[in-house]
């Protein structure tokens, strides 16, 4: 069943929460993110966007979600997502500026090894490989963010826009699962409450107002990035 409408101003929008496990944000979650199935048919959506989601997912969780995105997108559909893309240069910049510091793991980077989902980064080569595996072609260049202490950036995270150009290697039909997870609303609300009550908000956790303005301007100036091809 479709979820409740968030507002009568947008009757075509449906919100579907899902009880997906995350060690930091939802430690009692019922479903494991590495096996969660989006409750939608293949080739159903023109556009998928997710911000501050892959920055909190371990590799196999990220790979599963990306495969599901590739499955539910229509051919020519677009996906906008954000990352902490880790290179030798970003590591040096973060060390120099004292911004978000990431510790290397086997095939990813974490800010806090005890709670890895707090902040997770990936090498760009790995991300591009996973996009290609799921039938998604990344539109280059990737738009770098300010999370590591860069002076300039579209937003706080690195922004990746991709187009579905082929069928994913792994195709599945949705069954049994209840609701598509929408991390953004709950994660932003939770993080905002925590930061307001305990800490000064670090730059990598959210974009300042001027960056939001630049992001909106970028979207208006590049509408082709957000339309199916």
N, C-alpha and C positions, 0 to 999 in steps of 0.2 A: 504494500500500500504506500502511496506517496506520503511523504512527511508533511508537516504543517506548513502553511504559507508564512514566511517571516513578516510579510507586510502586504496589505491589500493593494499597495501601489504597484507591486510586481507579481501579478497573479500567475505568471508562467514560471515562477521560481519555486523550487521545492528543496527543503533542507532535510537531509537524511543523516542522523547521527549513527555511529556504529561503535560498539564497545570493543575497540581494538587495544591490545596491550601496549603500553609504553612504560618503561621502568621509571621515568620521571613524571610524565603527564597523566598516565592512567595505569598505575601498577596493578589494579584489580581487573583489567580488561579481559573479556571473555575470549576474544579471537587473537591469534598470533599474526602479526603483520606479514610474516614471510609466507603465510598460506591463505591470507584473506582474499576472497573473491568479490569483486565489485558486483552488485546485484543488477547489472544491466547487460543487455544484449551486445553482441559485437557490432561495430560500425554504427553506433547510435548517436555519437556526439560530434559536433563541429569544432568545439573548443574545450580544452581542459586547462585549468590553471591551478597552481598550488605554490604558495609561498611559505617559507619556514616550515617545510615538511621534510624534504630530503635532508635538511641540515640536522634532523633529529632521528634519522633512521640508519640502522646498521646495514651493511652491504646486501645481505640476502633479503632484507625487508625492502630496501630500495629497489632491488632487481625485480621483486614480485610486483610492487606497485607500478613500476615502469612498464612491465609486461602487460599489466591490466589496463593501463592507460593506452598502450598501443592497440590492445584488443577493442576497447570501446570507442576509440576514435574512428570516424569515417575516413576513407581515403582522401587525402588532401586536408584533413583536419589539422589544427594547430594545437600545440601544447606550450605553455609558458610555466617555467618552474625556476626555483632558486636554489643555489648551492653555496657551500664554502669550497671553492676549487683551489687545491693546494699545489703550489709550485715552490721551487727553491726560492724564487723571488718573494713570494707572499710570506714564506716562513721567515725570511730575513727582515722583511718589512714589519711583520708582527712583533718580532723580537726587538727591533729598534724602537718602535712606537709604543710598545707595551699594550697593544690591543689584544684581541683574541689570540691566545697561543694554543696551538694544537700539537698533541703528542702522537708520534707515529705508532700505529699498530700493524697488524699483519698486512692488511690491504686497505687501510683507511686511517684517519686521524681523529683523535678525540681531545676535547678540552679537559675532561675529568674522567680518568680511567675507571673510577669507582662508579660513576653514573655516566656511561658513555653517551647516552641519548641527550645529554645536556647540550652538546654541540658536536657535530660530526662533519668531517671534511673528506673529500675524495680527490684523487689525482684526475686532472682533466682527461687523460688518455683512457682511464677506466670508464669514466662517464660517457665519453663518446662511443666507446666500444659497446656499452650496454644499450645506448640509444639505437645504434645500428642493429644490434641483435633483435630488438623489438620492432623493427620496421620504421623507426623514426630517424629522419635526417635532420641534424642540427643546422640551423641557419647561422652561419658564421659572419662576422665575429661574435663570440660570446661577449656579453656586456659585463665588464668587471665591476665589483662592488667595493665598498669602503671598509669591509669587515676587518681587514688586516692592518688598517691604518693608512690606506691610500688617501691622497689629498682629494682626488676626484673619483666619482663613481655614480652610476645611474641610481643606485639605492644601496642599502647596507650589504646586501647579498649579491653574489654573481648571478646574472640572469641568463637563462638558456631558453631560447625559442626553437622549437622543432616542428617539422611537418611529417605527417604519416605518408610515406611514399611506397610502402609495401606491407604485406601482411606479416605479422609477427611470427617468429618461428614456433611459438607456443600459443595455441588458440584454445580457448575454453569457453564454455557457456556458463552463465551465472546460475547457481542453484543453491537454495537453502540459506544462504547468508542473508542477514538482515541489515539493509541500509549501507549506503556508501559513507565511509568515514570522511568527515570534514574537519580536519585538524585545525584549520586556521582560526575559526571562531573561538573554540575552547582554548587553544594554545595562546592566542594573543590575550584573551581575557585573564587567563591564569598568570601568564608572565607579567602582565601589567600590574596585577594586584601584588604579586611578590616583590617586584622591583620598587613600587611605590612605598611599600611598607618596610623594606629592608635595605635596599641598595640604591645608589645613584645608577641610573640606567646606562649600561655600557653601550658604545656606539654600535656594536655588532648585533645587539638584540633588536634594534628597531631603527627605522629611518627617521631622521629629524624632519621637521616640516618642509624645509627648502628642498630636501631630496624627494619628498613625496610630490612636491610641485613639479620637479624636473621629470619624475617618472610619468606623471600625468601628461606633461607636455610631450614627452617621448611617444606615448601611446597615440596622442592626437596627430603627431607628425608622421607616424609610421603605421597607419591603419592596416596596411597590407600584411603586417606581421601577425595580425590577430583575426584574419579572415581565412576561411577555407580556400584552398587552391584547387 
